[in-house]
Amino acid sequence: MQIISFLFLATMTLSWGTTLEVFRIFHPLSLHGTDVDYEFEGETIQARVLSRPMVLSGALPEELVSAVGASYRMPPALNYTERECNLLQLYRLELKGEMTGNADLKVIIDLSASEVPKEVVLPLRTVLKLTISALKQTLKDSHLIENRPLKVTLELAGLTEKTRSLRDLAGRFELGDR
C-alpha cells in the first residue's frame, strides 16, 4: 500500500497544471520610422495605443499589467526595420502589478532607469499618459462584468528632481462599476 501511495504522489509531481489564455493587450507604441502621426489629447504625435493578441499564463491581473510593457517589434517592411516599438521599452520604464490585501490592484511605473531615446521625440509625460491609456484599455478589455469592480491604484516610483512634476499622473481608477 505504501508503494502505491508513493507512486501516486510521485506521478502527481510530474503533472504541471498551467492555464494558457489569449488576451488582447494594448501597448503604447512609437511610430518613429513611419510617415504617420496621430492625434492624442489635442496634439499630433508619432505614437499610438494599439493592441495585439498575447498568450498569458500566471497570476491575473498582474500578468496583464506586465504584458503592456512587453517588447514589441512591428514586422519589417521595405524601408521599415525598427527593432523596438513599445515606448515602455524604448524609455526603459518598468511596469509592475501586484494585488493588495484588499484584493485591489496596485500598478507601479518605475522611472528610476528611465532614459529618453534619441530616435523618439516624445516628452516623458506623453509616454506616461499613453501607458496609462494602454493599461486602462487592457484591464477593461479583460475584466468580466460579473466580477466585482476592480480598484486600481497607480503609483510612480523612481521619480527624481527632474521628473517629480509627473507625480500628478498617479492616482486611482475603477473598472467594472455597475
C-alpha positions in Angstrom: 0.0 0.0 0.0 2.9 2.4 0.8 4.4 1.7 -2.6 1.1 2.6 -4.4 0.8 5.8 -2.4 4.4 6.7 -3.1 3.9 6.1 -6.9 0.7 8.1 -6.9 2.3 11.1 -5.2 5.4 10.8 -7.4 3.3 10.9 -10.6 1.3 13.9 -9.3 4.5 16.0 -9.0 5.2 15.3 -12.7 2.0 16.8 -13.9 2.0 20.6 -14.3 -1.2 22.5 -14.3 -0.9 25.6 -16.4 -3.7 27.5 -17.9 -2.9 29.4 -21.1 -5.2 32.1 -22.2 -5.3 34.6 -25.1 -5.8 38.2 -24.2 -5.9 41.5 -26.2 -3.1 43.6 -24.8 -2.8 47.3 -25.6 0.7 48.9 -25.9 1.9 52.4 -26.1 3.7 52.2 -29.4 6.2 54.5 -31.1 5.6 55.1 -34.7 9.1 56.5 -35.3 10.4 55.4 -38.7 7.0 55.8 -40.3 5.3 58.6 -42.1 2.2 58.8 -39.9 1.1 60.9 -37.0 -1.9 60.5 -34.7 -3.9 62.9 -32.5 -3.6 62.3 -28.8 -5.1 64.8 -26.3 -5.2 67.6 -28.9 -1.6 67.1 -30.0 -0.2 65.4 -33.1 2.4 62.8 -32.2 4.2 59.8 -33.7 2.8 57.3 -31.2 -0.5 55.5 -30.6 -2.1 52.9 -28.3 -2.6 49.7 -30.3 -3.5 46.1 -29.4 -2.2 42.7 -30.2 -3.2 39.2 -29.0 -0.9 37.6 -26.5 -0.9 34.2 -24.7 -0.5 34.6 -21.0 -0.2 32.3 -18.1 0.1 33.2 -14.4 -1.5 35.5 -11.9 -4.1 37.8 -13.3 -4.4 40.7 -13.5 -0.7 41.1 -12.6 0.4 39.4 -15.8 -1.8 41.7 -17.9 0.0 44.7 -16.4 3.4 43.2 -17.2 2.3 42.4 -20.7 1.5 46.1 -21.5 5.3 46.7 -21.1 6.4 43.7 -23.2 8.8 44.2 -26.0 7.1 44.6 -29.4 8.6 44.8 -32.9 6.3 45.5 -35.8 7.0 43.3 -38.8 9.6 44.9 -41.0 8.6 46.4 -44.4 10.6 47.6 -47.4 12.1 50.7 -45.6 11.0 50.0 -42.0 13.2 47.9 -39.8 12.7 49.3 -36.3 13.8 46.8 -33.6 11.5 48.1 -30.8 8.2 50.0 -30.8 6.9 49.7 -27.2 7.5 53.1 -25.6 8.0 51.5 -22.2 10.9 49.5 -23.6 12.3 52.5 -25.5 12.2 54.8 -22.5 13.4 52.0 -20.1 10.3 52.2 -17.9 9.2 49.2 -15.8 5.6 48.3 -15.3 4.6 46.1 -12.4 1.3 45.0 -10.9 0.5 43.4 -7.6 -2.6 42.6 -5.7 -3.0 44.2 -2.3 -4.5 42.6 0.8 -7.9 44.2 -0.1 -7.9 42.3 -3.5 -7.3 45.6 -5.2 -4.6 46.1 -7.9 -1.6 48.3 -7.3 0.3 49.3 -10.5 3.8 50.8 -10.3 5.5 52.6 -13.1 9.2 52.7 -12.2 11.1 55.6 -13.7 14.4 55.0 -11.9 16.2 53.8 -15.1 14.3 56.0 -17.5 16.1 57.4 -20.4 14.8 59.5 -23.4 15.9 57.8 -26.6 17.4 59.9 -29.4 15.2 58.4 -32.1 11.9 59.2 -30.4 10.7 62.8 -30.0 8.1 62.5 -27.2 8.0 64.0 -23.8 8.1 61.6 -20.9 4.7 62.9 -19.7 3.1 61.9 -23.0 4.7 58.5 -22.9 3.2 58.0 -19.4 -0.2 59.2 -20.5 -0.1 56.7 -23.4 1.0 54.0 -21.0 -1.9 54.7 -18.6 -4.4 54.7 -21.5 -3.0 51.3 -22.7 -3.1 49.9 -19.2 -6.8 51.0 -18.7 -7.8 49.5 -22.1 -6.1 46.2 -21.3 -7.6 45.8 -17.9 -11.1 46.9 -19.1 -11.0 44.5 -22.0 -10.2 41.6 -19.8 -12.4 42.5 -16.8 -15.5 40.3 -16.6 -18.6 42.4 -15.7 -19.9 39.6 -13.4 -16.8 40.1 -11.2 -16.7 42.7 -8.5 -15.3 46.1 -9.6 -11.5 46.2 -9.8 -10.0 49.1 -7.9 -6.6 50.2 -9.3 -4.0 52.4 -7.7 -1.4 53.8 -10.0 2.0 54.8 -8.4 5.1 56.3 -9.9 8.3 55.2 -8.4 11.9 56.3 -9.0 11.0 60.0 -9.5 13.9 62.4 -9.4 14.2 66.2 -9.0 13.8 66.4 -12.8 10.7 64.1 -13.0 8.9 65.0 -9.8 6.4 67.1 -11.8 5.0 63.9 -13.2 3.5 62.9 -9.7 0.1 64.3 -10.8 -0.3 61.3 -13.2 -0.5 58.9 -10.2 -4.0 58.2 -8.9 -6.8 55.7 -8.8 -9.5 54.3 -11.1 -12.1 51.6 -11.0 -13.2 49.1 -13.6 -16.5 47.2 -13.9 -18.6 49.5 -11.7 -22.1 48.7 -12.5 
